[in-house]
Amino acid sequence: MAVRNIVTYPNQILKTPCQVVEQIDDWVRQLVDDLVDTMHAGPGSVGVASPQIGVSLRVCVIDVSKNRHGKDNNHGLLLMINPEILARSGAAVMREGCMSVPDYTGDVERSTELTLRFTEPDGTVREFEASGFEAVAIQHELDHLDGLLFLDRIASLKTGLFRRKSYK
Amino acid sequence: MNLCRKPNLAHFAVTIIGKDRTGIVADTAEVLYRLGCNVEDSSCTMLGGEFAMILIVSHEKPFSKKQLEAEFATKNANTGLSAFIRNLKDDEVCYRGPEGELCLISVYGSDKSGIVYRVTRELADRGVSIADLNTKLIGTPADPVYVLVLEAALPTGMAVEDVTNLLEKLKKELSVEISVRLITPVSL
C-alpha cells in the first residue's frame, strides 16, 4: 500500500511511450496496488497511469463508479495491464484536466464507444465494451501509455464554431 | 490557471489593437522580449478586420509603465496599432478559479438589438459570472443571424437546469434559441 507522488510535466517520462509488460510478477502487482492507492488519494481522480508515478510500463487503473458522470455506466475498478483499444466509434467533447498538468483544463474530443482488451493482475484477459465517461477516462489513461497528454489533443471550440471570414 | 503575484515582479495589463496584418503578434512579442517582460497570460483574436491582443505581462522590479509605453510608442509609430497599458495591483493579479459549476451557454437567432444585454443582465442579477464570451454576426446580409457563446461560472448551489429555466422567458421574448450545457472539467 503506497500513495506515490504524481509526476508532472515537463518530466519527459510523460512524453515517452511505455514498454509492454512481458511478465506479470509481484513487482507488477505491487505497481497496480500503488496506482490504485494513488488514484484514491487524488481528489476526484478516476484514473492513474504508470508514467504518472514514474514507471514507463503499459499499466493503468480506472474507476469512474464514484464520479457523477460515470456512476450509472461503468465496469467498476479496472486494473489494466497492456490495454488495447480494438474498436472505437462516436465522438464527444469534454473538458479534461489531468493531475500531471496542474491548473489547466482543455476541451478534448474522444470516442464515445470503445471495445477494449487488457490483462488483469491475475493473468485473466478481459475484453469488453465501454461507453460514455468511462470510455473518455480509458482513452485519457491509454494516451498516457503512448506518451500523449490531453494537451496534444486539445480542440478549440471557438475556432471550430467561428470560421474566420474575410471582411475585406 | 494559477497566476499569483510574485513580490519581485511588477505586473501590467497590455491591450493592443489595430487593422489586421501579418506580424502584429511577432512585433508585439519582440518588444516585450527585448524589454525582458514575461507574457503571463494572453488572449489574442481577430474581431472584424481588427486584430486585438490582451496580455498580462510581468517584469522584475524596478520597471515602470512608462518604459513599456515608450517602447510601444516607438514600435507602433506609423503602424496604426494602438497600445493601452495599465498597472496591476496585487489583488488584480491573484486569480482564483470559480467554485461553482461551469456551463456553456449558446444563444442564436435573427439579429436584433439587446441580445447581449438582456442575457448578460439576467445572469449578472443571479450572481452568474462570465469567464469568456464571444459574439458573431453570421448568415446572409438579407437574413443576419446573431450568435453569442459564453462560458459562465455558476454560484455555489445553482444547477445548469436553473440557468435553463432562468433564460426560458428570454427565449420567447427575443425569439432566439438558447441552450445551456455543463462543461465543468473532469479530473482524469
Interface residues (C-beta under 8 A of the other chain):
Chain A: G42 P43 G44 S45 V46 G47 N67 H69 M94 R95 E96 G97 C98 M99 P102 D103 Y104 T105 D107 F133 V136 A137 H140 E141 F150 L157 K158 L161 F162 R164 Y167 K168
Chain B: M1 N2 M46 G48 G49 L102 L104 N134 K136 V147 V149 I183 T184 P185 V186 S187 L188
